[in-house]
């Protein structure tokens, strides 16, 4: 019996949407309809699968080609799963990539896993007739979904990588999506079609680029991830401009966020894993029971006020590493104890910060002031001397990729 791709993919889409709905992730009827109509296989015709385990360098990959019968079932399952879809290594051209094994390189373009895309687009409160700007659209999945809701000619993406921009535009045209991808610097937005009712950044930034705020229309919403050097505790920033033109910004901790912009290097705990297993540190008593993962307000503050830390989520107990200081802390395994190692007492910093967070009322959301005339962006949990506060780091200069 011949493989009927349209029928199979339609069933896959329906299964994906039903799963997201049953899990309570997908609640917006307009987005649900857009997901059911969008043939994502056109936008994601291939995908890399990582073969190597954690910490491998170089990394072994395998490229699935959706047009190849031996890859088709695995590819279809992957692109309709809740996994991120890896598409491009080191800015490579995306046309006619050879299928099969390949070694080395780092991923420079991907499609974010679907639950995160759904959550972001729902937070944007998209509706028909809105002008939409996507910053770093990658292969264009979220851009196509937005265009399906806003209507043709209203959705624009700005993509830094030339091959990715051309790849996305060609596939969007095949779908007659009515969306445009511009090759350019996403940090500059796209002034030519401003102002926008909705702006969504698919890249994490250390602070909010001024053009993004300037290009936001009255009544508009801007959503982005604020990136720190740790991938462990991301923050999601929602900026709104009132009908009167004033700007308000709220930052919340989240279980996940977008990858940072090009050239922004995350810390990682993998290189210390074996050493920590051999020497979890000198045991001492602690007054701090490890906060739950869902204490997003605390962990978000830790990303800024105890900088240089990263968590090993694969460890059996809470393990926090300061890689550049060759220091770590391992909670437990019993209650009331912690192992500490190295010149930096990581756990003492978290103890002090947790006490401050408690005194501030255990905030889960922070107000961000984007209006400082000096350009500095301030974050605070509230007014008064007990508030938890910090400033956001400036944007770094991002090097241009070689042609």
C-alpha positions as CSV (number, residue, x, y, z in Angstrom):
1,X,0.0,0.0,0.0
2,X,1.4,3.4,-1.0
3,X,2.4,5.9,1.7
4,X,-0.2,8.6,1.7
5,X,1.7,11.6,3.2
6,X,-1.1,14.1,3.4
7,X,-3.4,11.7,5.2
8,X,-0.7,10.6,7.6
9,X,0.5,14.1,8.4
10,X,-3.1,15.2,9.0
11,X,-3.6,12.5,11.5
12,X,-0.3,13.4,13.2
13,X,-1.4,17.0,13.5
14,X,-4.7,16.1,14.9
15,X,-3.0,13.8,17.5
16,X,-0.5,16.6,18.4
17,X,-3.3,19.1,18.9
18,X,-5.4,16.7,20.9
19,X,-2.5,15.9,23.1
20,X,-1.7,19.6,23.8
21,X,-5.3,20.3,24.5
22,X,-5.7,17.3,26.9
23,X,-2.6,18.5,28.8
24,X,-4.0,21.9,29.2
25,X,-1.3,23.6,27.2
26,X,-3.5,24.6,24.2
27,X,-6.6,26.6,25.2
28,X,-6.9,29.2,22.4
29,X,-9.4,28.2,19.7
30,X,-7.8,30.4,17.0
31,X,-4.4,28.9,17.6
32,X,-5.9,25.4,17.7
33,X,-7.4,25.9,14.3
34,X,-4.1,27.3,13.0
35,X,-2.2,24.3,14.3
36,X,-4.6,21.9,12.7
37,X,-4.3,23.7,9.3
38,X,-0.5,24.2,9.2
39,X,1.3,21.4,7.4
40,X,4.5,21.7,9.5
41,X,6.3,19.1,7.4
42,X,6.7,21.7,4.7
43,X,8.5,24.0,7.1
44,X,10.5,21.2,8.7
45,X,11.6,19.0,5.8
46,X,14.6,17.6,7.7
47,X,15.9,17.3,11.3
48,X,19.0,16.5,13.1
49,X,19.0,13.9,15.8
50,X,21.7,13.9,18.4
51,X,23.5,10.5,18.7
52,X,26.2,11.4,21.3
53,X,25.5,11.4,25.0
54,X,25.9,14.5,27.3
55,X,29.3,16.1,27.3
56,X,30.5,14.6,24.0
57,X,32.8,16.8,22.0
58,X,32.6,16.7,19.1
59,X,29.0,15.7,18.9
60,X,27.7,13.0,16.6
61,X,24.5,13.7,14.8
62,X,22.2,12.0,12.3
63,X,20.2,13.9,9.7
64,X,16.7,12.7,9.0
65,X,15.5,13.5,5.5
66,X,11.7,13.6,5.4
67,X,11.6,12.8,1.7
68,X,13.6,9.5,2.2
69,X,11.4,6.5,2.9
70,X,13.8,5.0,5.5
71,X,13.6,8.3,7.5
72,X,10.0,9.2,7.0
73,X,8.3,7.6,10.0
74,X,11.0,8.8,12.5
75,X,10.9,12.3,11.0
76,X,7.2,12.5,11.1
77,X,7.1,11.4,14.7
78,X,9.8,13.9,15.7
79,X,8.3,17.0,14.0
80,X,4.9,16.3,15.6
81,X,6.4,15.6,19.0
82,X,7.2,18.0,21.9
83,X,10.9,18.1,21.1
84,X,12.8,21.0,19.6
85,X,13.6,20.4,15.9
86,X,17.3,21.0,15.1
87,X,17.8,22.2,11.5
88,X,21.1,23.9,10.9
89,X,24.7,23.5,12.0
90,X,27.0,26.5,12.1
91,X,25.0,28.5,9.6
92,X,25.2,25.9,6.9
93,X,23.1,26.2,3.7
94,X,19.8,24.3,4.2
95,X,19.2,23.1,0.7
96,X,19.9,19.4,-0.1
97,X,21.7,18.5,3.1
98,X,23.0,14.9,3.0
99,X,21.1,12.5,5.2
100,X,22.8,10.2,7.6
101,X,25.6,10.6,10.2
102,X,27.7,13.7,10.6
103,X,30.1,14.8,13.4
104,X,30.8,18.2,14.9
105,X,29.3,21.6,14.8
106,X,26.8,23.5,16.9
107,X,23.1,24.1,16.1
108,X,22.4,27.6,14.9
109,X,18.8,27.2,13.9
110,X,15.9,25.2,15.3
111,X,12.2,25.2,15.7
112,X,11.3,25.5,19.4
113,X,9.4,22.6,20.9
114,X,5.6,23.0,20.3
115,X,4.4,23.5,23.9
116,X,6.7,26.6,24.3
117,X,5.5,28.0,21.0
118,X,1.9,27.5,22.0
119,X,2.4,29.1,25.4
120,X,4.2,32.1,23.8
121,X,1.6,32.7,21.1
122,X,-1.2,32.4,23.6
123,X,0.5,34.9,25.9
124,X,0.6,37.3,23.0
125,X,-3.3,37.2,22.7
126,X,-3.2,37.2,18.9
127,X,-6.2,38.2,16.9
128,X,-7.3,38.9,13.4
129,X,-6.0,42.2,11.9
130,X,-3.0,42.6,14.2
131,X,0.4,43.6,12.8
132,X,2.9,41.0,14.0
133,X,6.7,41.0,14.2
134,X,8.7,37.8,14.8
135,X,12.4,38.3,15.8
136,X,14.5,35.2,15.0
137,X,11.8,33.2,13.3
138,X,14.1,30.3,12.3
139,X,12.2,28.0,9.9
140,X,9.0,30.0,10.4
141,X,6.7,27.7,12.3
142,X,5.5,30.3,14.8
143,X,5.5,33.0,12.1
144,X,3.2,30.8,10.0
145,X,0.9,30.2,12.9
146,X,0.7,33.9,13.7
147,X,0.0,34.7,10.1
148,X,-2.9,32.2,10.0
149,X,-4.5,34.1,12.9
150,X,-3.7,37.8,12.0
151,X,-4.4,37.4,8.3
152,X,-2.2,37.6,5.2
153,X,0.3,40.4,4.8
154,X,0.4,41.3,8.5
155,X,3.1,39.0,9.8
156,X,6.8,39.8,9.4
157,X,9.9,37.9,10.5
158,X,13.5,39.3,10.9
159,X,16.1,36.6,10.6
160,X,19.9,37.2,11.0
161,X,21.0,34.1,9.1
162,X,20.7,34.5,5.3
163,X,20.3,30.8,4.4
164,X,17.7,30.3,7.1
165,X,15.7,33.4,6.0
166,X,15.7,32.2,2.4
167,X,14.8,28.7,3.5
168,X,11.9,29.9,5.6
169,X,10.5,32.3,3.0
170,X,10.5,29.7,0.3
171,X,8.6,27.2,2.4
172,X,6.2,29.9,3.6
173,X,5.5,30.8,0.0
174,X,4.8,27.1,-0.7
175,X,2.1,27.3,2.0
176,X,0.8,30.6,0.7
177,X,1.1,31.7,4.3
178,X,1.1,35.5,3.6
179,X,4.1,36.0,5.8
180,X,7.4,37.8,5.0
181,X,10.9,37.0,6.3
182,X,13.5,39.8,6.1
183,X,17.2,39.1,6.4
184,X,18.5,41.5,9.0
185,X,19.5,42.2,12.6
186,X,16.6,41.2,14.8
187,X,18.0,43.5,17.5
188,X,16.9,46.4,15.3
189,X,13.4,45.1,14.8
190,X,12.0,46.2,11.4
191,X,11.1,49.9,11.3
192,X,9.8,49.8,7.8
193,X,6.5,48.1,8.8
194,X,6.2,49.5,12.4
195,X,4.4,50.0,14.6
196,X,3.4,46.4,15.6
197,X,0.5,45.3,17.7
198,X,2.4,42.1,18.7
199,X,6.2,41.5,18.8
200,X,7.6,38.1,19.7
201,X,11.3,37.3,20.1
202,X,12.4,33.8,19.4
203,X,15.8,34.6,20.8
204,X,16.8,35.3,24.4
205,X,18.4,38.8,25.0
206,X,20.1,40.1,28.2
207,X,18.0,43.3,28.1
208,X,15.3,44.7,25.8
209,X,16.6,46.4,22.7
210,X,15.3,50.0,22.5
211,X,14.0,49.6,18.9
212,X,11.7,46.8,20.0
213,X,10.0,49.1,22.5
214,X,9.9,52.0,20.0
215,X,8.2,49.9,17.4
216,X,5.4,48.6,19.7
217,X,2.0,50.2,19.0
218,X,-0.4,51.6,21.6
219,X,-2.2,48.6,23.1
220,X,0.6,46.3,21.9
221,X,2.3,43.4,23.6
222,X,6.0,42.3,23.4
223,X,7.2,38.9,24.6
224,X,10.8,37.8,25.0
225,X,13.1,35.6,27.1
226,X,15.7,37.5,29.2
227,X,18.9,35.5,28.9
228,X,21.5,35.2,31.6
229,X,24.6,33.1,31.5
230,X,22.7,30.2,33.0
231,X,20.2,28.1,31.0
232,X,18.8,26.8,34.3
233,X,16.5,29.7,35.4
234,X,15.1,31.7,32.5
235,X,12.9,34.7,32.7
236,X,10.0,35.7,30.4
237,X,9.4,39.4,30.0
238,X,6.1,40.8,28.8
239,X,6.1,44.4,27.8
240,X,2.8,46.2,27.1
241,X,2.1,49.7,25.8
242,X,-1.1,51.2,27.1
243,X,-3.6,52.9,24.8
244,X,-2.2,56.2,26.2
245,X,1.3,55.2,25.2
246,X,3.0,54.4,28.6
247,X,5.1,51.2,28.8
248,X,4.9,48.6,31.5
249,X,7.1,45.5,31.7
250,X,6.7,42.4,34.0
251,X,9.3,39.7,34.4
252,X,8.5,36.2,35.6
253,X,10.6,33.1,36.1
254,X,9.7,30.2,33.8
255,X,10.6,26.5,33.5
256,X,12.1,27.1,30.1
257,X,13.0,29.8,27.7
258,X,14.6,30.5,24.3
259,X,18.2,30.2,23.5
260,X,20.3,33.4,23.7
261,X,21.3,35.4,20.7
262,X,24.4,34.4,18.7
263,X,27.7,34.8,20.5
264,X,26.1,34.4,24.0
265,X,27.8,31.5,25.8
266,X,25.9,29.6,28.4
267,X,27.6,28.0,31.4
268,X,27.2,24.3,31.9
269,X,27.8,21.7,34.6
270,X,28.6,18.7,32.4
271,X,32.4,19.0,32.7
272,X,32.2,18.9,36.5
273,X,29.8,16.0,36.7
274,X,32.4,13.2,37.3
275,X,34.4,15.3,39.8
276,X,31.3,16.1,41.8
277,X,30.4,12.4,41.9
278,X,33.9,11.6,43.3
279,X,33.9,14.6,45.7
280,X,30.4,16.1,46.5
281,X,32.2,18.5,49.0
282,X,32.6,19.0,52.7
283,X,29.3,18.4,54.5
284,X,27.8,21.0,56.7
285,X,24.5,21.9,58.2
286,X,22.2,24.3,56.4
287,X,19.1,26.2,57.3
288,X,17.9,26.2,53.7
289,X,15.8,23.3,52.4
290,X,16.3,23.3,48.6
291,X,13.5,25.4,47.2
292,X,11.2,23.5,44.8
293,X,11.8,23.8,41.1
294,X,8.4,25.7,40.9
295,X,9.8,28.6,43.0
296,X,10.5,30.4,39.8
297,X,10.7,33.8,41.5
298,X,13.6,32.7,43.7
299,X,15.5,30.9,41.0
300,X,15.1,33.8,38.6
301,X,16.6,36.1,41.2
302,X,19.5,33.7,41.7
303,X,20.3,33.9,38.0
304,X,21.1,37.6,38.5
305,X,22.1,38.0,42.2
306,X,24.2,34.8,42.5
307,X,25.7,35.0,39.0
308,X,27.8,32.4,37.4
309,X,25.8,29.4,38.7
310,X,24.2,26.6,36.7
311,X,22.2,23.7,37.9
312,X,22.8,20.0,37.0
313,X,19.2,18.8,36.6
314,X,20.4,15.3,36.0
315,X,21.9,15.0,39.4
316,X,20.1,12.9,42.0
317,X,19.9,15.8,44.5
318,X,19.9,19.6,43.9
319,X,23.4,20.3,42.6
320,X,24.5,23.9,41.8
321,X,27.9,24.5,40.1
322,X,30.0,27.7,39.6
323,X,32.1,26.4,36.7
324,X,34.4,29.4,36.4
325,X,35.1,29.3,40.2
326,X,35.6,25.5,40.3
327,X,33.0,25.4,43.1
328,X,29.8,23.5,43.7
329,X,27.1,22.7,46.3
330,X,25.3,19.4,46.6
331,X,22.2,19.3,48.8
332,X,21.5,16.3,51.1
333,X,21.0,13.5,50.5
334,X,19.5,13.9,54.0
335,X,17.6,17.0,55.1
336,X,19.5,19.9,56.7
337,X,22.9,19.1,55.2
338,X,24.8,20.2,52.1
339,X,28.2,19.5,50.6
340,X,30.2,22.5,49.5
341,X,33.4,22.5,47.5
342,X,35.8,25.2,46.2
343,X,36.7,28.8,47.0
344,X,33.2,30.0,46.4
345,X,30.5,29.0,48.9
346,X,27.7,28.6,46.5
347,X,25.2,27.4,49.0
348,X,25.9,30.3,51.4
349,X,25.0,32.7,48.6
350,X,21.7,30.9,48.0
351,X,21.0,30.9,51.7
352,X,21.4,34.6,52.0
353,X,19.4,35.3,48.8
354,X,16.6,33.0,49.9
355,X,16.4,35.0,53.2
356,X,16.1,38.2,51.2
357,X,13.5,36.7,48.9
358,X,11.5,35.6,51.9
359,X,11.7,39.1,53.4
360,X,10.5,40.6,50.1
361,X,7.4,38.5,50.3
362,X,8.4,35.6,48.1
363,X,7.9,37.6,44.8
364,X,7.1,35.6,41.7
365,X,7.0,38.6,39.4
366,X,9.2,41.6,39.0
367,X,8.6,45.0,37.5
368,X,11.2,46.2,34.9
369,X,11.7,49.9,34.3
370,X,12.7,50.4,30.6
371,X,12.6,54.2,30.8
372,X,15.8,55.1,32.5
373,X,17.4,58.0,30.5
374,X,20.8,56.4,30.9
375,X,19.6,53.3,29.1
376,X,20.0,51.1,32.2
377,X,17.0,48.7,32.7
378,X,16.1,48.2,36.4
379,X,14.3,45.2,37.9
380,X,12.6,45.2,41.3
381,X,10.0,43.2,43.2
382,X,8.4,46.3,44.6
383,X,9.0,49.4,46.7
384,X,10.7,49.7,50.0
385,X,14.0,48.6,51.5
386,X,13.2,44.9,51.5
387,X,12.6,44.7,47.8
388,X,14.7,42.3,45.7
389,X,16.3,44.4,42.9
390,X,19.0,44.3,40.2
391,X,19.9,45.8,36.9
392,X,19.9,44.0,33.5
393,X,23.3,43.7,31.7
394,X,23.7,45.6,28.5
395,X,23.5,44.2,25.0
396,X,26.8,42.9,23.7
397,X,28.0,43.5,20.2
398,X,27.1,40.4,18.1
399,X,29.7,39.5,15.5
400,X,28.5,39.1,11.9
401,X,28.7,35.7,10.4
402,X,31.1,35.3,7.5
403,X,29.3,35.0,4.2
